[in-house]
């Protein structure tokens, strides 16, 4: 059996409610769009509760994606949102892994990017050790 | 590269709901703006040297 090579990460501390700290599993990924040649590094959150990959529409504008040529994307959860979908490259520098992902871009996302089940979790094993404020990734 | 895991040292309340540009090790905040495109335009040729992040509100518990 192939031995997994886990890489350790600290949860990232951010200011939270009532003077607390919120610790979130963030990693840096490079998002690129072939037709324009544009790319951008973002601090994406690993989110096992998200079906696919979701990004703020500002990321699409930075990549110069023409939203008028994209199909509509509808998201639900707590609230709902309509945005657009486009296929981008997502490069994970720590592992030298690139994946093509059809991303839902929406205006109302409070964060920059969520890496969900459909793309990220299919390419990486993810282990959350919240009690240690650490998480671990291994490419599959 | 050792990445700063404590963003409370570089991001404050004035950055909430805005876009920030951080060094790749996240140890320094370079600039921030309400608009990501404007922020990247300001950084010019160096725009791809930085990591971008939309800062969450600190008075809110999030579920996505």
N, CA and C atoms of all chains as a GROMACS GRO file, in nm:
protein
  612
    1UNK      N    1   0.084  -0.119   0.000
    1UNK     CA    2   0.000   0.000   0.000
    1UNK      C    3   0.088   0.125   0.000
    2UNK      N    4   0.049   0.225  -0.081
    2UNK     CA    5   0.126   0.348  -0.090
    2UNK      C    6   0.120   0.425   0.042
    3UNK      N    7   0.236   0.469   0.087
    3UNK     CA    8   0.243   0.542   0.213
    3UNK      C    9   0.209   0.689   0.190
    4UNK      N   10   0.115   0.742   0.271
    4UNK     CA   11   0.076   0.882   0.259
    4UNK      C   12   0.186   0.973   0.314
    5UNK      N   13   0.210   1.083   0.244
    5UNK     CA   14   0.304   1.183   0.294
    5UNK      C   15   0.224   1.304   0.340
    6UNK      N   16   0.195   1.306   0.468
    6UNK     CA   17   0.113   1.413   0.524
    6UNK      C   18   0.198   1.538   0.545
    7UNK      N   19   0.139   1.652   0.517
    7UNK     CA   20   0.203   1.780   0.543
    7UNK      C   21   0.120   1.853   0.649
    8UNK      N   22   0.190   1.906   0.747
    8UNK     CA   23   0.122   1.966   0.863
    8UNK      C   24   0.105   2.116   0.844
    9UNK      N   25  -0.014   2.164   0.881
    9UNK     CA   26  -0.043   2.308   0.875
    9UNK      C   27  -0.104   2.352   1.008
   10UNK      N   28  -0.075   2.476   1.045
   10UNK     CA   29  -0.145   2.538   1.158
   10UNK      C   30  -0.275   2.599   1.109
   11UNK      N   31  -0.381   2.586   1.189
   11UNK     CA   32  -0.500   2.667   1.162
   11UNK      C   33  -0.458   2.814   1.169
   12UNK      N   34  -0.520   2.897   1.088
   12UNK     CA   35  -0.487   3.040   1.088
   12UNK      C   36  -0.578   3.114   1.184
   13UNK      N   37  -0.517   3.191   1.273
   13UNK     CA   38  -0.594   3.267   1.371
   13UNK      C   39  -0.637   3.400   1.312
   14UNK      N   40  -0.765   3.431   1.328
   14UNK     CA   41  -0.820   3.561   1.289
   14UNK      C   42  -0.904   3.614   1.404
   15UNK      N   43  -0.929   3.744   1.405
   15UNK     CA   44  -1.013   3.800   1.510
   15UNK      C   45  -1.153   3.741   1.501
   16UNK      N   46  -1.209   3.707   1.617
   16UNK     CA   47  -1.342   3.649   1.622
   16UNK      C   48  -1.434   3.730   1.711
   17UNK      N   49  -1.558   3.679   1.730
   17UNK     CA   50  -1.657   3.753   1.810
   17UNK      C   51  -1.613   3.771   1.956
   18UNK      N   52  -1.651   3.883   2.013
   18UNK     CA   53  -1.631   3.913   2.156
   18UNK      C   54  -1.485   3.895   2.199
   19UNK      N   55  -1.394   3.942   2.118
   19UNK     CA   56  -1.253   3.938   2.153
   19UNK      C   57  -1.186   3.803   2.140
   20UNK      N   58  -1.258   3.707   2.082
   20UNK     CA   59  -1.200   3.573   2.069
   20UNK      C   60  -1.115   3.563   1.942
   21UNK      N   61  -1.050   3.451   1.928
   21UNK     CA   62  -0.982   3.420   1.803
   21UNK      C   63  -1.062   3.310   1.731
   22UNK      N   64  -1.075   3.325   1.601
   22UNK     CA   65  -1.132   3.217   1.519
   22UNK      C   66  -1.017   3.153   1.443
   23UNK      N   67  -1.008   3.022   1.454
   23UNK     CA   68  -0.900   2.950   1.385
   23UNK      C   69  -0.959   2.877   1.265
   24UNK      N   70  -0.903   2.902   1.148
   24UNK     CA   71  -0.960   2.846   1.026
   24UNK      C   72  -0.852   2.778   0.943
   25UNK      N   73  -0.892   2.671   0.871
   25UNK     CA   74  -0.795   2.597   0.789
   25UNK      C   75  -0.774   2.664   0.652
   26UNK      N   76  -0.676   2.751   0.644
   26UNK     CA   77  -0.649   2.827   0.522
   26UNK      C   78  -0.520   2.777   0.457
   27UNK      N   79  -0.521   2.770   0.325
   27UNK     CA   80  -0.398   2.743   0.250
   27UNK      C   81  -0.392   2.838   0.130
   28UNK      N   82  -0.271   2.861   0.086
   28UNK     CA   83  -0.252   2.946  -0.032
   28UNK      C   84  -0.260   2.861  -0.158
   29UNK      N   85  -0.346   2.904  -0.250
   29UNK     CA   86  -0.354   2.839  -0.381
   29UNK      C   87  -0.345   2.946  -0.489
   30UNK      N   88  -0.297   2.904  -0.605
   30UNK     CA   89  -0.291   2.995  -0.720
   30UNK      C   90  -0.405   2.958  -0.815
   31UNK      N   91  -0.486   3.057  -0.846
   31UNK     CA   92  -0.598   3.037  -0.938
   31UNK      C   93  -0.561   3.101  -1.071
   32UNK      N   94  -0.580   3.028  -1.178
   32UNK     CA   95  -0.542   3.080  -1.310
   32UNK      C   96  -0.653   3.055  -1.411
   33UNK      N   97  -0.650   3.135  -1.516
   33UNK     CA   98  -0.751   3.123  -1.622
   33UNK      C   99  -0.681   3.126  -1.756
   34UNK      N  100  -0.680   3.012  -1.822
   34UNK     CA  101  -0.602   2.996  -1.945
   34UNK      C  102  -0.634   3.098  -2.054
   35UNK      N  103  -0.764   3.124  -2.082
   35UNK     CA  104  -0.792   3.214  -2.196
   35UNK      C  105  -0.731   3.352  -2.183
   36UNK      N  106  -0.712   3.402  -2.060
   36UNK     CA  107  -0.655   3.536  -2.043
   36UNK      C  108  -0.511   3.531  -1.995
   37UNK      N  109  -0.468   3.417  -1.946
   37UNK     CA  110  -0.332   3.405  -1.893
   37UNK      C  111  -0.314   3.469  -1.756
   38UNK      N  112  -0.425   3.512  -1.695
   38UNK     CA  113  -0.415   3.578  -1.564
   38UNK      C  114  -0.410   3.474  -1.452
   39UNK      N  115  -0.346   3.515  -1.342
   39UNK     CA  116  -0.341   3.427  -1.224
   39UNK      C  117  -0.342   3.513  -1.098
   40UNK      N  118  -0.381   3.449  -0.987
   40UNK     CA  119  -0.385   3.521  -0.859
   40UNK      C  120  -0.368   3.422  -0.746
   41UNK      N  121  -0.292   3.462  -0.645
   41UNK     CA  122  -0.276   3.380  -0.524
   41UNK      C  123  -0.383   3.422  -0.424
   42UNK      N  124  -0.455   3.326  -0.369
   42UNK     CA  125  -0.554   3.358  -0.266
   42UNK      C  126  -0.536   3.264  -0.147
   43UNK      N  127  -0.585   3.312  -0.033
   43UNK     CA  128  -0.585   3.231   0.089
   43UNK      C  129  -0.718   3.159   0.097
   44UNK      N  130  -0.723   3.038   0.052
   44UNK     CA  131  -0.851   2.967   0.043
   44UNK      C  132  -0.876   2.886   0.170
   45UNK      N  133  -1.005   2.874   0.203
   45UNK     CA  134  -1.042   2.794   0.320
   45UNK      C  135  -1.085   2.654   0.278
   46UNK      N  136  -1.032   2.554   0.344
   46UNK     CA  137  -1.074   2.416   0.319
   46UNK      C  138  -1.206   2.396   0.391
   47UNK      N  139  -1.310   2.360   0.316
   47UNK     CA  140  -1.445   2.356   0.373
   47UNK      C  141  -1.514   2.226   0.333
   48UNK      N  142  -1.513   2.132   0.423
   48UNK     CA  143  -1.570   2.000   0.391
   48UNK      C  144  -1.721   2.007   0.372
   49UNK      N  145  -1.785   2.115   0.416
   49UNK     CA  146  -1.930   2.127   0.401
   49UNK      C  147  -1.974   2.190   0.271
   50UNK      N  148  -1.878   2.229   0.189
   50UNK     CA  149  -1.913   2.287   0.058
   50UNK      C  150  -1.903   2.180  -0.049
   51UNK      N  151  -2.006   2.171  -0.134
   51UNK     CA  152  -2.009   2.065  -0.236
   51UNK      C  153  -1.895   2.079  -0.337
   52UNK      N  154  -1.880   2.199  -0.390
   52UNK     CA  155  -1.781   2.217  -0.497
   52UNK      C  156  -1.673   2.314  -0.456
   53UNK      N  157  -1.640   2.407  -0.546
   53UNK     CA  158  -1.544   2.512  -0.514
   53UNK      C  159  -1.614   2.645  -0.540
   54UNK      N  160  -1.606   2.735  -0.444
   54UNK     CA  161  -1.676   2.863  -0.453
   54UNK      C  162  -1.574   2.975  -0.432
   55UNK      N  163  -1.584   3.078  -0.514
   55UNK     CA  164  -1.496   3.193  -0.499
   55UNK      C  165  -1.574   3.323  -0.512
   56UNK      N  166  -1.520   3.426  -0.454
   56UNK     CA  167  -1.580   3.558  -0.468
   56UNK      C  168  -1.567   3.603  -0.614
   57UNK      N  169  -1.669   3.671  -0.663
   57UNK     CA  170  -1.667   3.712  -0.804
   57UNK      C  171  -1.553   3.810  -0.834
   58UNK      N  172  -1.500   3.876  -0.733
   58UNK     CA  173  -1.385   3.964  -0.755
   58UNK      C  174  -1.265   3.885  -0.807
   59UNK      N  175  -1.254   3.760  -0.766
   59UNK     CA  176  -1.143   3.677  -0.815
   59UNK      C  177  -1.159   3.656  -0.966
   60UNK      N  178  -1.283   3.633  -1.009
   60UNK     CA  179  -1.309   3.617  -1.153
   60UNK      C  180  -1.274   3.745  -1.229
   61UNK      N  181  -1.306   3.859  -1.169
   61UNK     CA  182  -1.272   3.987  -1.237
   61UNK      C  183  -1.120   4.004  -1.245
   62UNK      N  184  -1.050   3.963  -1.139
   62UNK     CA  185  -0.903   3.972  -1.141
   62UNK      C  186  -0.845   3.882  -1.251
   63UNK      N  187  -0.914   3.772  -1.278
   63UNK     CA  188  -0.869   3.679  -1.383
   63UNK      C  189  -0.919   3.721  -1.522
   64UNK      N  190  -0.996   3.830  -1.523
   64UNK     CA  191  -1.054   3.883  -1.648
   64UNK      C  192  -1.145   3.781  -1.717
   65UNK      N  193  -1.222   3.711  -1.635
   65UNK     CA  194  -1.322   3.618  -1.688
   65UNK      C  195  -1.445   3.698  -1.730
   66UNK      N  196  -1.492   3.676  -1.850
   66UNK     CA  197  -1.611   3.744  -1.900
   66UNK      C  198  -1.734   3.667  -1.852
   67UNK      N  199  -1.798   3.719  -1.749
   67UNK     CA  200  -1.909   3.645  -1.688
   67UNK      C  201  -2.028   3.631  -1.782
   68UNK      N  202  -2.035   3.719  -1.884
   68UNK     CA  203  -2.150   3.713  -1.976
   68UNK      C  204  -2.146   3.587  -2.062
   69UNK      N  205  -2.030   3.524  -2.070
   69UNK     CA  206  -2.018   3.402  -2.150
   69UNK      C  207  -2.031   3.275  -2.064
   70UNK      N  208  -2.051   3.293  -1.934
   70UNK     CA  209  -2.053   3.178  -1.842
   70UNK      C  210  -2.196   3.136  -1.810
   71UNK      N  211  -2.210   3.008  -1.776
   71UNK     CA  212  -2.343   2.962  -1.736
   71UNK      C  213  -2.371   3.007  -1.594
   72UNK      N  214  -2.501   3.009  -1.562
   72UNK     CA  215  -2.542   3.050  -1.428
   72UNK      C  216  -2.509   2.942  -1.326
   73UNK      N  217  -2.473   2.984  -1.206
   73UNK     CA  218  -2.450   2.889  -1.097
   73UNK      C  219  -2.538   2.929  -0.979
   74UNK      N  220  -2.610   2.833  -0.925
   74UNK     CA  221  -2.698   2.861  -0.812
   74UNK      C  222  -2.647   2.786  -0.690
   75UNK      N  223  -2.634   2.856  -0.580
   75UNK     CA  224  -2.584   2.796  -0.456
   75UNK      C  225  -2.690   2.808  -0.348
   76UNK      N  226  -2.695   2.710  -0.262
   76UNK     CA  227  -2.787   2.714  -0.149
   76UNK      C  228  -2.714   2.682  -0.020
   77UNK      N  229  -2.786   2.700   0.088
   77UNK     CA  230  -2.728   2.674   0.220
   77UNK      C  231  -2.801   2.764   0.316
   78UNK      N  232  -2.730   2.837   0.396
   78UNK     CA  233  -2.795   2.941   0.476
   78UNK      C  234  -2.802   3.062   0.385
   79UNK      N  235  -2.921   3.085   0.331
   79UNK     CA  236  -2.935   3.182   0.223
   79UNK      C  237  -2.905   3.114   0.091
   80UNK      N  238  -2.926   3.187  -0.016
   80UNK     CA  239  -2.895   3.132  -0.147
   80UNK      C  240  -2.835   3.243  -0.232
   81UNK      N  241  -2.769   3.203  -0.336
   81UNK     CA  242  -2.702   3.302  -0.422
   81UNK      C  243  -2.697   3.251  -0.563
   82UNK      N  244  -2.700   3.344  -0.655
   82UNK     CA  245  -2.684   3.312  -0.796
   82UNK      C  246  -2.559   3.382  -0.847
   83UNK      N  247  -2.473   3.307  -0.911
   83UNK     CA  248  -2.352   3.363  -0.968
   83UNK      C  249  -2.327   3.303  -1.104
   84UNK      N  250  -2.204   3.280  -1.135
   84UNK     CA  251  -2.173   3.218  -1.264
   84UNK      C  252  -2.060   3.118  -1.244
   85UNK      N  253  -2.049   3.027  -1.339
   85UNK     CA  254  -1.951   2.919  -1.328
   85UNK      C  255  -1.848   2.931  -1.439
   86UNK      N  256  -1.724   2.910  -1.404
   86UNK     CA  257  -1.616   2.909  -1.504
   86UNK      C  258  -1.511   2.808  -1.460
   87UNK      N  259  -1.444   2.750  -1.558
   87UNK     CA  260  -1.341   2.651  -1.529
   87UNK      C  261  -1.205   2.719  -1.519
   88UNK      N  262  -1.142   2.703  -1.405
   88UNK     CA  263  -1.012   2.765  -1.380
   88UNK      C  264  -0.914   2.655  -1.336
   89UNK      N  265  -0.786   2.691  -1.336
   89UNK     CA  266  -0.685   2.602  -1.280
   89UNK      C  267  -0.660   2.640  -1.135
   90UNK      N  268  -0.650   2.541  -1.050
   90UNK     CA  269  -0.616   2.566  -0.910
   90UNK      C  270  -0.487   2.491  -0.881
   91UNK      N  271  -0.383   2.566  -0.848
   91UNK     CA  272  -0.250   2.509  -0.823
   91UNK      C  273  -0.221   2.518  -0.673
   92UNK      N  274  -0.184   2.404  -0.617
   92UNK     CA  275  -0.150   2.400  -0.474
   92UNK      C  276   0.003   2.393  -0.466
   93UNK      N  277   0.067   2.508  -0.438
   93UNK     CA  278   0.214   2.512  -0.448
   93UNK      C  279   0.286   2.413  -0.356
   94UNK      N  280   0.233   2.392  -0.238
   94UNK     CA  281   0.302   2.304  -0.143
   94UNK      C  282   0.316   2.162  -0.196
   95UNK      N  283   0.228   2.123  -0.289
   95UNK     CA  284   0.230   1.986  -0.340
   95UNK      C  285   0.259   1.979  -0.490
   96UNK      N  286   0.273   2.095  -0.552
   96UNK     CA  287   0.291   2.102  -0.698
   96UNK      C  288   0.179   2.027  -0.770
   97UNK      N  289   0.059   2.043  -0.718
   97UNK     CA  290  -0.059   1.979  -0.777
   97UNK      C  291  -0.146   2.085  -0.842
   98UNK      N  292  -0.187   2.059  -0.966
   98UNK     CA  293  -0.281   2.147  -1.035
   98UNK      C  294  -0.407   2.069  -1.068
   99UNK      N  295  -0.519   2.131  -1.046
   99UNK     CA  296  -0.646   2.068  -1.085
   99UNK      C  297  -0.730   2.169  -1.161
  100UNK      N  298  -0.804   2.121  -1.258
  100UNK     CA  299  -0.903   2.206  -1.323
  100UNK      C  300  -1.033   2.193  -1.246
  101UNK      N  301  -1.094   2.305  -1.218
  101UNK     CA  302  -1.217   2.302  -1.140
  101UNK      C  303  -1.316   2.402  -1.197
  102UNK      N  304  -1.440   2.358  -1.210
  102UNK     CA  305  -1.545   2.452  -1.247
  102UNK      C  306  -1.595   2.518  -1.118
  103UNK      N  307  -1.566   2.644  -1.107
  103UNK     CA  308  -1.587   2.719  -0.983
  103UNK      C  309  -1.712   2.804  -0.993
  104UNK      N  310  -1.788   2.809  -0.884
  104UNK     CA  311  -1.901   2.902  -0.877
  104UNK      C  312  -1.850   3.034  -0.820
  105UNK      N  313  -1.865   3.139  -0.895
  105UNK     CA  314  -1.824   3.272  -0.851
  105UNK      C  315  -1.948   3.351  -0.809
  106UNK      N  316  -1.946   3.401  -0.686
  106UNK     CA  317  -2.061   3.477  -0.638
  106UNK      C  318  -2.015   3.606  -0.570
  107UNK      N  319  -2.104   3.706  -0.574
  107UNK     CA  320  -2.071   3.836  -0.513
  107UNK      C  321  -2.078   3.832  -0.361
  108UNK      N  322  -2.171   3.752  -0.308
  108UNK     CA  323  -2.202   3.765  -0.165
  108UNK      C  324  -2.114   3.677  -0.075
  109UNK      N  325  -2.013   3.612  -0.130
  109UNK     CA  326  -1.927   3.530  -0.046
  109UNK      C  327  -1.844   3.621   0.045
  110UNK      N  328  -1.851   3.601   0.177
  110UNK     CA  329  -1.774   3.690   0.263
  110UNK      C  330  -1.624   3.663   0.260
  111UNK      N  331  -1.585   3.544   0.217
  111UNK     CA  332  -1.443   3.507   0.208
  111UNK      C  333  -1.398   3.515   0.062
  112UNK      N  334  -1.272   3.479   0.036
  112UNK     CA  335  -1.227   3.482  -0.103
  112UNK      C  336  -1.250   3.350  -0.176
  113UNK      N  337  -1.228   3.237  -0.106
  113UNK     CA  338  -1.243   3.108  -0.175
  113UNK      C  339  -1.269   2.996  -0.075
  114UNK      N  340  -1.356   2.902  -0.116
  114UNK     CA  341  -1.384   2.782  -0.037
  114UNK      C  342  -1.349   2.661  -0.123
  115UNK      N  343  -1.267   2.574  -0.067
  115UNK     CA  344  -1.228   2.452  -0.138
  115UNK      C  345  -1.312   2.336  -0.083
  116UNK      N  346  -1.403   2.285  -0.166
  116UNK     CA  347  -1.499   2.187  -0.117
  116UNK      C  348  -1.475   2.047  -0.169
  117UNK      N  349  -1.580   1.967  -0.158
  117UNK     CA  350  -1.570   1.823  -0.178
  117UNK      C  351  -1.536   1.782  -0.322
  118UNK      N  352  -1.599   1.848  -0.418
  118UNK     CA  353  -1.593   1.796  -0.555
  118UNK      C  354  -1.452   1.796  -0.614
  119UNK      N  355  -1.376   1.901  -0.588
  119UNK     CA  356  -1.243   1.908  -0.649
  119UNK      C  357  -1.133   1.883  -0.546
  120UNK      N  358  -1.128   1.965  -0.444
  120UNK     CA  359  -1.014   1.959  -0.350
  120UNK      C  360  -1.010   1.826  -0.274
  121UNK      N  361  -1.125   1.785  -0.224
  121UNK     CA  362  -1.126   1.663  -0.142
  121UNK      C  363  -1.108   1.536  -0.226
  122UNK      N  364  -1.125   1.550  -0.357
  122UNK     CA  365  -1.095   1.434  -0.444
  122UNK      C  366  -0.947   1.422  -0.472
  123UNK      N  367  -0.873   1.531  -0.459
  123UNK     CA  368  -0.730   1.529  -0.486
  123UNK      C  369  -0.644   1.523  -0.360
  124UNK      N  370  -0.706   1.553  -0.245
  124UNK     CA  371  -0.630   1.555  -0.120
  124UNK      C  372  -0.705   1.482  -0.010
  125UNK      N  373  -0.628   1.405   0.066
  125UNK     CA  374  -0.683   1.358   0.193
  125UNK      C  375  -0.664   1.471   0.292
  126UNK      N  376  -0.765   1.492   0.374
  126UNK     CA  377  -0.763   1.604   0.468
  126UNK      C  378  -0.790   1.549   0.608
  127UNK      N  379  -0.705   1.587   0.699
  127UNK     CA  380  -0.723   1.544   0.839
  127UNK      C  381  -0.726   1.670   0.926
  128UNK      N  382  -0.838   1.692   0.993
  128UNK     CA  383  -0.850   1.806   1.083
  128UNK      C  384  -0.822   1.760   1.226
  129UNK      N  385  -0.721   1.816   1.288
  129UNK     CA  386  -0.696   1.791   1.431
  129UNK      C  387  -0.722   1.922   1.505
  130UNK      N  388  -0.850   1.952   1.518
  130UNK     CA  389  -0.889   2.081   1.574
  130UNK      C  390  -0.839   2.098   1.717
  131UNK      N  391  -0.833   1.989   1.792
  131UNK     CA  392  -0.787   2.000   1.931
  131UNK      C  393  -0.643   2.050   1.939
  132UNK      N  394  -0.568   2.028   1.831
  132UNK     CA  395  -0.429   2.074   1.826
  132UNK      C  396  -0.416   2.203   1.744
  133UNK      N  397  -0.530   2.250   1.688
  133UNK     CA  398  -0.529   2.361   1.592
  133UNK      C  399  -0.435   2.335   1.476
  134UNK      N  400  -0.436   2.211   1.431
  134UNK     CA  401  -0.355   2.173   1.315
  134UNK      C  402  -0.442   2.093   1.218
  135UNK      N  403  -0.405   2.100   1.091
  135UNK     CA  404  -0.466   2.010   0.993
  135UNK      C  405  -0.356   1.956   0.905
  136UNK      N  406  -0.388   1.847   0.838
  136UNK     CA  407  -0.287   1.775   0.761
  136UNK      C  408  -0.343   1.746   0.622
  137UNK      N  409  -0.259   1.759   0.522
  137UNK     CA  410  -0.298   1.729   0.385
  137UNK      C  411  -0.203   1.626   0.325
  138UNK      N  412  -0.259   1.542   0.239
  138UNK     CA  413  -0.178   1.450   0.161
  138UNK      C  414  -0.240   1.440   0.023
  139UNK      N  415  -0.158   1.452  -0.079
  139UNK     CA  416  -0.210   1.441  -0.216
  139UNK      C  417  -0.239   1.295  -0.246
  140UNK      N  418  -0.346   1.269  -0.322
  140UNK     CA  419  -0.381   1.131  -0.359
  140UNK      C  420  -0.378   1.117  -0.511
  141UNK      N  421   0.919   2.748   0.350
  141UNK     CA  422   0.884   2.882   0.397
  141UNK      C  423   0.789   2.870   0.517
  142UNK      N  424   0.824   2.933   0.625
  142UNK     CA  425   0.739   2.935   0.743
  142UNK      C  426   0.630   3.040   0.724
  143UNK      N  427   0.505   2.997   0.733
  143UNK     CA  428   0.393   3.087   0.709
  143UNK      C  429   0.336   3.134   0.842
  144UNK      N  430   0.312   3.263   0.852
  144UNK     CA  431   0.253   3.319   0.974
  144UNK      C  432   0.110   3.267   0.990
  145UNK      N  433   0.084   3.199   1.100
  145UNK     CA  434  -0.049   3.144   1.124
  145UNK      C  435  -0.134   3.232   1.215
  146UNK      N  436  -0.080   3.346   1.254
  146UNK     CA  437  -0.155   3.436   1.340
  146UNK      C  438  -0.179   3.568   1.267
  147UNK      N  439  -0.289   3.574   1.195
  147UNK     CA  440  -0.316   3.694   1.116
  147UNK      C  441  -0.363   3.810   1.202
  148UNK      N  442  -0.390   3.786   1.330
  148UNK     CA  443  -0.430   3.897   1.417
  148UNK      C  444  -0.315   3.996   1.435
  149UNK      N  445  -0.194   3.953   1.403
  149UNK     CA  446  -0.078   4.042   1.417
  149UNK      C  447  -0.064   4.136   1.297
  150UNK      N  448  -0.130   4.104   1.187
  150UNK     CA  449  -0.114   4.188   1.068
  150UNK      C  450  -0.246   4.244   1.013
  151UNK      N  451  -0.357   4.186   1.058
  151UNK     CA  452  -0.488   4.232   1.008
  151UNK      C  453  -0.570   4.283   1.125
  152UNK      N  454  -0.626   4.403   1.111
  152UNK     CA  455  -0.706   4.462   1.217
  152UNK      C  456  -0.850   4.483   1.175
  153UNK      N  457  -0.927   4.546   1.264
  153UNK     CA  458  -1.068   4.566   1.236
  153UNK      C  459  -1.090   4.656   1.115
  154UNK      N  460  -0.993   4.745   1.090
  154UNK     CA  461  -1.009   4.836   0.976
  154UNK      C  462  -1.003   4.763   0.842
  155UNK      N  463  -0.958   4.638   0.845
  155UNK     CA  464  -0.947   4.562   0.720
  155UNK      C  465  -1.067   4.471   0.694
  156UNK      N  466  -1.160   4.467   0.789
  156UNK     CA  467  -1.272   4.374   0.775
  156UNK      C  468  -1.358   4.406   0.653
  157UNK      N  469  -1.400   4.301   0.585
  157UNK     CA  470  -1.481   4.309   0.462
  157UNK      C  471  -1.406   4.381   0.349
  158UNK      N  472  -1.275   4.384   0.360
  158UNK     CA  473  -1.193   4.442   0.253
  158UNK      C  474  -1.097   4.336   0.202
  159UNK      N  475  -1.034   4.366   0.090
  159UNK     CA  476  -0.932   4.279   0.032
  159UNK      C  477  -0.795   4.325   0.082
  160UNK      N  478  -0.716   4.232   0.125
  160UNK     CA  479  -0.580   4.265   0.168
  160UNK      C  480  -0.481   4.189   0.080
  161UNK      N  481  -0.364   4.252   0.060
  161UNK     CA  482  -0.253   4.185  -0.007
  161UNK      C  483  -0.147   4.157   0.100
  162UNK      N  484  -0.111   4.031   0.111
  162UNK     CA  485  -0.013   3.989   0.211
  162UNK      C  486   0.111   3.935   0.141
  163UNK      N  487   0.224   3.944   0.209
  163UNK     CA  488   0.342   3.874   0.158
  163UNK      C  489   0.314   3.724   0.160
  164UNK      N  490   0.389   3.648   0.080
  164UNK     CA  491   0.359   3.505   0.067
  164UNK      C  492   0.372   3.431   0.199
  165UNK      N  493   0.456   3.482   0.288
  165UNK     CA  494   0.466   3.417   0.420
  165UNK      C  495   0.364   3.474   0.519
  166UNK      N  496   0.280   3.562   0.471
  166UNK     CA  497   0.172   3.625   0.548
  166UNK      C  498   0.221   3.700   0.671
  167UNK      N  499   0.344   3.742   0.669
  167UNK     CA  500   0.399   3.812   0.785
  167UNK      C  501   0.375   3.963   0.777
  168UNK      N  502   0.344   4.015   0.659
  168UNK     CA  503   0.324   4.159   0.643
  168UNK      C  504   0.206   4.187   0.552
  169UNK      N  505   0.135   4.293   0.588
  169UNK     CA  506   0.027   4.341   0.502
  169UNK      C  507   0.084   4.452   0.414
  170UNK      N  508   0.067   4.437   0.285
  170UNK     CA  509   0.124   4.532   0.190
  170UNK      C  510   0.029   4.648   0.163
  171UNK      N  511  -0.099   4.615   0.143
  171UNK     CA  512  -0.197   4.718   0.108
  171UNK      C  513  -0.335   4.656   0.121
  172UNK      N  514  -0.437   4.739   0.121
  172UNK     CA  515  -0.573   4.686   0.126
  172UNK      C  516  -0.669   4.782   0.055
  173UNK      N  517  -0.784   4.726   0.017
  173UNK     CA  518  -0.882   4.806  -0.057
  173UNK      C  519  -1.018   4.737  -0.050
  174UNK      N  520  -1.122   4.812  -0.074
  174UNK     CA  521  -1.254   4.750  -0.084
  174UNK      C  522  -1.268   4.674  -0.215
  175UNK      N  523  -1.183   4.707  -0.311
  175UNK     CA  524  -1.196   4.650  -0.445
  175UNK      C  525  -1.068   4.576  -0.483
  176UNK      N  526  -1.082   4.447  -0.513
  176UNK     CA  527  -0.964   4.365  -0.543
  176UNK      C  528  -0.892   4.412  -0.669
  177UNK      N  529  -0.967   4.449  -0.770
  177UNK     CA  530  -0.904   4.494  -0.894
  177UNK      C  531  -0.824   4.622  -0.872
  178UNK      N  532  -0.882   4.714  -0.795
  178UNK     CA  533  -0.812   4.839  -0.765
  178UNK      C  534  -0.684   4.811  -0.686
  179UNK      N  535  -0.693   4.718  -0.591
  179UNK     CA  536  -0.577   4.681  -0.510
  179UNK      C  537  -0.465   4.626  -0.598
  180UNK      N  538  -0.500   4.536  -0.688
  180UNK     CA  539  -0.399   4.476  -0.775
  180UNK      C  540  -0.342   4.578  -0.874
  181UNK      N  541  -0.428   4.667  -0.919
  181UNK     CA  542  -0.379   4.772  -1.008
  181UNK      C  543  -0.276   4.860  -0.937
  182UNK      N  544  -0.303   4.890  -0.810
  182UNK     CA  545  -0.209   4.973  -0.734
  182UNK      C  546  -0.073   4.905  -0.718
  183UNK      N  547  -0.076   4.771  -0.709
  183UNK     CA  548   0.049   4.699  -0.687
  183UNK      C  549   0.126   4.678  -0.818
  184UNK      N  550   0.061   4.704  -0.930
  184UNK     CA  551   0.128   4.705  -1.060
  184UNK      C  552   0.195   4.573  -1.094
  185UNK      N  553   0.319   4.582  -1.140
  185UNK     CA  554   0.390   4.463  -1.187
  185UNK      C  555   0.416   4.362  -1.077
  186UNK      N  556   0.410   4.408  -0.952
  186UNK     CA  557   0.436   4.317  -0.839
  186UNK      C  558   0.309   4.246  -0.790
  187UNK      N  559   0.197   4.266  -0.862
  187UNK     CA  560   0.068   4.216  -0.811
  187UNK      C  561   0.067   4.066  -0.788
  188UNK      N  562   0.144   3.991  -0.868
  188UNK     CA  563   0.143   3.845  -0.853
  188UNK      C  564   0.244   3.796  -0.749
  189UNK      N  565   0.309   3.890  -0.681
  189UNK     CA  566   0.402   3.850  -0.574
  189UNK      C  567   0.332   3.833  -0.440
  190UNK      N  568   0.203   3.866  -0.435
  190UNK     CA  569   0.134   3.870  -0.307
  190UNK      C  570   0.014   3.774  -0.304
  191UNK      N  571  -0.027   3.744  -0.181
  191UNK     CA  572  -0.144   3.659  -0.158
  191UNK      C  573  -0.260   3.750  -0.119
  192UNK      N  574  -0.375   3.725  -0.178
  192UNK     CA  575  -0.492   3.810  -0.154
  192UNK      C  576  -0.595   3.736  -0.068
  193UNK      N  577  -0.663   3.817   0.010
  193UNK     CA  578  -0.758   3.756   0.103
  193UNK      C  579  -0.869   3.857   0.131
  194UNK      N  580  -0.991   3.807   0.136
  194UNK     CA  581  -1.103   3.892   0.178
  194UNK      C  582  -1.122   3.868   0.327
  195UNK      N  583  -1.112   3.972   0.406
  195UNK     CA  584  -1.111   3.959   0.552
  195UNK      C  585  -1.254   3.949   0.605
  196UNK      N  586  -1.278   3.846   0.683
  196UNK     CA  587  -1.410   3.825   0.741
  196UNK      C  588  -1.434   3.923   0.855
  197UNK      N  589  -1.561   3.950   0.882
  197UNK     CA  590  -1.596   4.032   0.998
  197UNK      C  591  -1.560   3.956   1.125
  198UNK      N  592  -1.516   4.028   1.226
  198UNK     CA  593  -1.477   3.961   1.350
  198UNK      C  594  -1.594   3.943   1.446
  199UNK      N  595  -1.706   4.014   1.419
  199UNK     CA  596  -1.819   4.005   1.513
  199UNK      C  597  -1.921   3.901   1.467
  200UNK      N  598  -1.882   3.816   1.375
  200UNK     CA  599  -1.975   3.720   1.315
  200UNK      C  600  -1.919   3.579   1.320
  201UNK      N  601  -2.006   3.484   1.353
  201UNK     CA  602  -1.968   3.344   1.342
  201UNK      C  603  -2.016   3.295   1.206
  202UNK      N  604  -1.928   3.231   1.132
  202UNK     CA  605  -1.960   3.198   0.993
  202UNK      C  606  -1.996   3.051   0.977
  203UNK      N  607  -2.092   3.028   0.888
  203UNK     CA  608  -2.115   2.895   0.835
  203UNK      C  609  -2.138   2.916   0.686
  204UNK      N  610  -2.070   2.841   0.608
  204UNK     CA  611  -2.075   2.865   0.464
  204UNK      C  612  -2.165   2.763   0.395
   0.00000   0.00000   0.00000
